[in-house]
Amino acid sequence: MPRRFGRNEGTRFGAGAHQSPVSLAKKRNVRIEQDFIPPEYSPVIAEKTVPAKVTRTAPTKVGFVSLGCPKNLVDSEVMMGMLAQAGAQLTPAAEDADVIVVNTCSFIGSAQQESVDTILEMARHKASGKARKLVVAGCLVERFGDEIRKNIPEVDAVVGTGELGGILAAAGLAKQPPQSTPFTILSSRPEGDHRRQNGRFARDAWNGAVADLPNYLYDEETPRVLATPSYTAYIKIAEGCDHPCSFCIIPQLRGQFRSRRFESVIAEAERLAGTGVREITLIGQDTTCYGEDLGLKDGLALLLEKLAGIAELRWIRFLYAYPNKITGRLLDTIAAQAKICSYIDVPLQHASASVLKRMKRGGGADLFLRSIEKMRRVIPGLTLRTSFVVGFPGESEKEFEELCEFTREARFDWMGTFGYSDQDGAKAFALAGKVSGREIEQRRKLLMSIQKKISRANKRALVGREFDLLLTGRSEETDLLFEGRTAMHAPEIDGKVFVNDYHGGSEPSAGNFYRCRITEAHDYDMVAQILGECTESSGVTAQEVRCGG
């Protein structure tokens, strides 16, 4: 299925940038098992249902592998929508595909390597299967476009993050990329314009997709095929990033921050709700900046309030928040609206003020703790998730201990940890005081061991309590159990709730909401008993029915 970052786990922040994973592709010594978007994720055009064109020959069968984050998954859904509208048939089986598309991630070195490994695995289907074309899309193209063409000759075409309309030509369904696209070019923020003038988005040394930064964003009229279960969907409300974080190359990969029109997001949400979607997750590199480029103040809060009025929706959440953009209005809106999950994902990256200064982020442990205290005070039962980077250049033992002590005090519900390594194009690449890979891994494991104890205690405190549960189906571990999520669990990235008991004669169904009681707790997962089906929460206050409990 589409790959995401793991739940509450640490990983290496890059794999070294002195030799690109694409340049190593010639070795062809990696075998992996990579699934297509699976058949149970029904390909239904959610945004605009257009019948396939009538042709005299069999339709081209296209299969997708989508790697990386939910933002990348939405890009895959948009490309699948364009292909379906053009008459292609989407297939979940690699051996049946005429065209294979790998939508790649290039955020960190390990993600780049996974992308290259997957491209090589899919390339084998051109030799041993029926595949005629192999298309590579996404962030890896922005970073290594020319190297992909040079070092992996099986690749027939590349499509960058701002060139999604070119997927038809790449797949052989159009003669050339369109001059006009179904995307809307939007305005930028003054901060982004200023940082662009100062070189924040420079990628002159990259052999990437195109010289210009990506500057497009899909809208409610763009065809889209959902790759998620029918009851849940992502909506990308913004694209790009203007922040100056010295370890990150996403601004070069995705371009300047730009928001979708307010009415466009609402229209898409209403259409998705009309098709049976009950859970919406708003995504963007920084959703808390939403609307600033459109002249909106507290745009995310306004958007959430409007979405909460859509009758068919049950849960609404957003990913991700920037620390200094979490306003009082936003917190009040989450607290007041029953449908908005009491869940905030705010990647803090570190807690030492000196490290954060070198990261070009600002803040520190004391400031963060005061902010966390306010969030928990305003929003009862708040679930808080964060992520950290350990081993940033110059990180001393004292600075790392500051991070450990902060983690002990903050007691996050969910936490991920990345080990730093260089990314060419990031400002941190030139910093002195690099920490050894061995030390980075030791620090990562130590920090996660601290969080594991906190997570275990947090989960045990929930035993005996009742929550609403969205059932996701039979467990991947055994057919004897079901799995689900509460509002404390974001799709794909947090722990699981295993169901081993349910009342009534009928078996619970995926996509339905049930009331459950937590009976066991482990490090990251919990076990629950289903008590019965939930009633709709419309018409009641947030205090009477709060998402998740």
N, C-alpha and C positions, 0 to 999 in steps of 0.2 A: 504494500500500500504506500501512499505517499509518505516519504520520510519526514520526520520532524525532529527537533532536538529532544533528547530524552527527558524524563520526568525526574526532577529533583536529583539529577546526576551531574557530575563534573566531567569536563572533557578538556582536551588540550586546545588552547586558543591559538590555532595555527600549527603548522608543521614545518616551519622554517621557510623563508622566502628567497633564499639565495639561489635555489634552483626550482623552477616552477614544476608542479606536478604534470603539466601538459608536456613539458620538454622531456619528462621521464616516460611518457606514454609509449615510446618506441619499444621499450623493453617487453611489453605485453606479457608480464609474468603474474598478473593478478586475475583470479577467478572469484566472482561473487555471485550470489543468487539475488537478483533484483526483480521484484514483482512489478507488473503494470498496475495502474489504478484498477482495483478489483471489480469484478462484475456486479457485486451487490451494491456498489455505488452507482445507481442508475443514471445513465446519461440523458437527463431531461433538460431541455433548454429552458432556463429559469427566467431569462430576461425578455426574450422575444421569440415566440414559437414560430419558426419558419419551416414549412415543409421542404424536404430535400428535393433538389432539382431532378426532374425525370431524365434519365440517361439510358442509352441503348446498351451500355456496357455495365459490368458489375461495378459498384461503387468502390472507390479506393478505401481500403481498411487502414485506419490510423490508430496506433497505440501510444500511450503516454507513460513516461516515468517522471514523477514530479518530486524533486528533492528540496530539502531545506524548510523554510518557514511557511506559515500560512499565507503570507503575502505572495510568495512564489506559487503556492497552490492556486490562488485566485487567478494569477497570470495564466496558469495551465488551463483553468476552467474557461477563461476568455478565449484562448486559442482553440480549445475544443469546440466552443460555441461557434466560432468563425468557420471551422472546418465542417461541422455538422450542417451549418447553414449553406455551405457551398456544395453539399452533397456527399461528403465523406461519411463512412461508417466507422464509428469508434469501436475498438475491440480491446478486451482485457488480456488477450493472449498474444504474447510476443511472437509465437510461431505462426500466427495467422496474419500478422500485420504486413501490409505493403510498405507502409511508412512508419518509422519509429521516431518519436520525439522525446529527447531527454532534456527536461527543464532543470537547469543546474543551479547550484549554490556556490558562492565564492566568498562568503563572509569571513571564514577562517581557513587556515591551511588544511585542517582535517576535512572540512566540507569540500574544499577544492579537490582533495585526493579522492574522496568518495565520488564526486562528480566524474572525474577522469576514469575511475574504475568502472563506473556504470556505463559510460560511453563505450569503453572497450568491450564490456560484456554484451551490450546491445549490438556492437559492430559485428559480432560473431553470427548474428542472424542474417547478415547480408551474404555470408558464405555458406551457412548451413540451413538457413530458412528461406522464406519467400520474400523477405524484406528487400525492397528495391532502393529505398532511400533512408538515410539516417540524418536527422536534423538535431542540432544542438542549440538550445535556447537558454536565456537567462543570464545570471550574473557572471558566470564563468566566461561567457562570450564577451561581456564588457571588459573583462580583465585580460583575457588571453585569446581573443578572437583570431588573430593571425596565427598564433602558435597552434591552435586547434586545427586550422586548415592545413598547416605545414606538417604537423607531426602525426595527425590521425587522418590518413587519406580516405578512410571509409566514410568520413563525414561529408555529406553532400551540400549542406547549407548551414548557416548559423543565423540566429535571430536574437538580437539584443533586447534588453528590457524595455527599450523605447521603440521597438520595431515590431510589436506583436502583429500588426497588420500584414507583415511580410510572411506570416506562416503559410498563407495559401500558395504563394509562389514557391516557397521552400518545399512544400509537400507536393508540388507539381499540379496544383489545382488552379493556378492562375499563371499567366505568362510572365508577369513581372509584378513587383510590389506596387500597391496603389499609391498614387500621388497624394490622395486625400485618405484620411483614416477615420474610423468611427470614434476616435478619441477627441477629447476636448483639451485644448491648450489653455492653461489657467495662469493667473498671475502669481508672483512670488512675494515673499516677505522681505522687508527692508534688511533684516539681519542676514538673510541669505544672499541678497545682492551685495551687501558690504563684504561678506566673507568670500564671495566669489571673486571680487576685485582684489582680495588679498591672497588669492591662490588656494582657497579651501578645496575647491572642486577640481583642481588641476590634475590631469592625467596624460600630460604630453608624452611621458616616457612609456605609456602603455601601448601595446599593439592590440588595441581593443576593437570594438565593433564599428563605431563611427567616431568622428572627431568631436561632435557635439554631445553634450550631456543628454540623457533621456529627459524628455519634457512632456510626456503624455500621461493621461490617466483615463481609465474607462468610465463610462457613465451608464445610466439606467437603460439606455437603448442598445447597448452593446450586447450581442448574443453571448450567452454564457451557459455552459453545461456544468452542473454541480457534480463534484467528485466526493462530496461528503454524504453521509446518510441523509435521507429525505427530510428528517426532522431538525437538522442543524445546518447552518451555513455561515460563512464568513462574508463580511462586507468591507471592502477596502475603502476607507473614507479619506485617505490621504496617501501621498507617495513622496518618496525622497526624504532628505534630512538636511537641516542647516547647521546642526550643532558641530562644534569644533573638536570633538573628542579625538585625542591624538593617537589612539590605538585603532581607529575604525576607518574603513574605506567605503562604507555604505554610501556616503554622499557622492563619491566618484562613480559608484556602481548604479545608483538610482536617481541621481540628480538632486536639484534643489527641492525643498519642501513645497508641496502644492496640495490644496484641499479640493475635494469634489464639492460641487454646488450642494447646498443644504437640501433643496428640493429633489435633487437627483438621488441622494442617499435615502430619503424618505420614500420616494417612488419605488426604488429597488426593494427596500424592506417590505413595503406593502405587497409588492408582487410576490416576493418569496413567501410571506405569510399566507398569501392566497393559495400557494401550492402545497401547503402543509408544513412549512418550516415553523418550528416552535422556539428555537433557540438561535439568537443572532449574536455573533461575536464581531465587534467592530475592530478593524486592524489598521495599523499604520506604523511607521517607524517611531513616530511620536504622536499619538492620537490627542494628547493634551494641547498640542498647538493647533488643533483643527479650527479652521475658520479665520485665523489671524490674517492670512493673506486675502481673505474676502471681506475684511473689515468687521468681523464678528468679535465681540467680547464674550468670553466664556462660551465659545462656540460648542465645545463638547457637551457641556451641561445643557445647553439649549437643545442640542440634537438628541440627547438621551431622554429629555422630557417629552419631546415629540414622539420618539419611538415608543416610549412607554404607553402612549395612547393607542397603539395598534392592538386591537382586541385579541387577535389570534396569537400574538407572541406571548410566551411564558417567561423566558429568561433572556436578558440582554446584558452583555459584558463588553469590555473594551481592553485591548492590548496595544501599546504599552504606554506607561505614564513617565514623563520626565519629572524629576524631583521638585524643581522649582516652578513647575507649571500646574501643580495640584492646588486649585483654588478652593476657598471656602464655599463658593457657589457650587462647585463640582461635588464636594463632599456632602453638602446639604441635599443636592439633587439625588445622589445615591441613597442617602438615608431616608428620603421622603417617598421614593418610588419603589413599590414592592417588586416590580418586574426587573429592576436593575439589580443584578447580583452584587452582594456586598463583597466585592473582590477587586483588589487593585494589584497590578503587576507593575512594580516600579524598579527597574534595574538601577541599582546604586553604584555598581562597579567597584567601589572600595569604600572604606570608612576613615582612612587616615587623610587628614586635610592636606598634608604635603604630597601624598601620592595623587590625590584628586586634582591638585594644582598642576602636577606634571601631566595628568590626563586631560587637562583643559576642560574640567568639569566644575570644579568648585564644590563647596559644602564640606562636611565633616561629621564625625560621630555625634557630637552634641546637637548640632542642627538637625541631623536626621532623626535622632531620638525624640526631639521635641515635635518634629513633623509627624512621626509615627504615633506619638501619644495623642496628638490632635485628631489624626485619622481614626484611631480606635475609639476616641471619646465621642466623636460626631456620629460614627457609623457603628452601632452595636453589632457584635459578632463578625467584624470585618475579617476576611481572609486576605493575608498579605504575602505576596511573593516578590522575591528579588533575585538578582544574579550578581556575582562578583568576578573580578579578574585578579588572579594571584600571580606574583612573579613579574609584575610590571617593572620596566627598567629602573634600577635604583632602589627597589623595594627592600628596605632593611628588615632585620629581625624585629626591631621595635615597631616599625610600621605594620608589619604582618600581625604582630601581637595586638595592635590596636584594632585591626580588623576582626581578629578572633574574639576579643573582649566585646566588641560591638555586636557581633553575632550572638553571643551569649545573652546580652542585655535585650536586644531587639526581639528575639524569639520569633522568627519568621515562621509562617505556616509551611511555605515552600521556598526552596532556595536552590539555585544552580551555581556551579563554580567552574570557571574556565581557567586553564593555565595559559599564561601569555606566551606567544612567540611572534617573531617579526612578520609584518606584512609590508611589502614594498609599496610605497605610496602613502602609507600612514606616517604622520609626523614622528611617532615614537620609534620608527625604524632607525632614525639617526641618533637616538639618545644613547648615552654611555651608561655603564653600570648594569649590563645585561646579567640576569640571574640564570644560573645553569639549569638545563632541562631537568636534571635529577632533583635539584632543590625545589623547582617549581612543582613537580609532581608530589613531592613530600608535603609541601604546603597545601596543595589542593586536597590531598587525602586527609590531612589533619583538619582542615576547615570543614570538610564534609562529615568527618566523624563527630565534630561538635554539633553540626546541624542534625545529624541522625538522632542523637540523644534528645534534642529539642523536639524534633518531629515526632518521635515515639511518645514523648510525654504529652504533646499537644493532641495526638490522636487518641491516647488512652483517656484523656479528659472528656472525650466525646462519647465514650461507651455509655449506653443507656439513654442517650438523647435521640430525639426523633427529627428527621429531616425529609424534605422532598427529594426524590431520587428519579433521575432520568435513566431509564433502563436502556442499555446499548446492545444487549443481546447475550448470547451464550458466551461463556468465558473462553478466552484464547488458551487458557491453561488446561481446562477440562470441561467436558460437556455436562458434568454434574453440577456446575455452578453457572450463575448468571453474573453479568457485570453491569455496572452503572456508574453514574456520576451525580454528586450533589452540586449545588451552586458553588461549593468550595473548590470544585475541580474544573479547571479550564480544559477544553478538549485537547487530548493527545499529550499534554505536557505535565500534568500532575498525576497523583496516585490514582488508585482504583478502589471502587467499593464492590466487593464480591458478595453476591446474594446466595445464601445456602438454605433459605427457608421462606416460604410464602404461604399466606392464608388463602383459602378459597380453592375451588376445584379447577379453575382454568389457569393455564400457564401464563406468566407475565409476558408481555410483548414489547419488543424493541421499539423505542420511540414514544412510549407511554410514560406518564409520570405517576409515581407511587409514593405513598408515605412509608418510611422505613424506620427501623430502630437499629442503631449501631450496637452490635453484640460483641465484637472483638476488634482489637486495634494492633497493628504491627508498625514497623518503622515508617512506612509510607502508605500502606494500604489498610483498608478496614473491611470488616465483614458485617453484613446487615441482614435483618429479617424484614421482609415486606409485610406491612400491616394491611394494606389495601390501596385502591386507586385514589389519586388526589382529585380534589374538586378544583375547578378553575378559580384563580385568585382575583379575577376582575371584580372591581367594586369594593374591595376591602383596603384598609390602610396598610402601610408598611409595617406598623407595629403588630397588626393582627396576622399578617402573612408576610414574613420576610423570606426572600429567596434563600433556600437551603436550610431554614430552621426557624 
